[in-house]
Amino acid sequence: MSDSPDKRNEWRAIFYVQARVAILFVPVVASLLIIATLAGNQRKSVPDAIDRTVTGSVR
């Protein structure tokens, strides 16, 4: 890699773009992980024998 100022400025610009993209995606990924953990806590390994979707009038 040469030590020319143009080459250094190119690499610096690429790094700044990558840093900006990372800053945008970190909160998105973090919020998706929080939503996934909160939604994962309500799963049941064994389904209920009673169908909760049936209304009282249909029974």
Buried (B, 14 or more C-beta within 10 A) or exposed (E): EEEEEEEEEEEEEEEEEEEEEEEEEEEEEEEEEEEEEEEEEEEEEEEEEEEEEEEEEEE
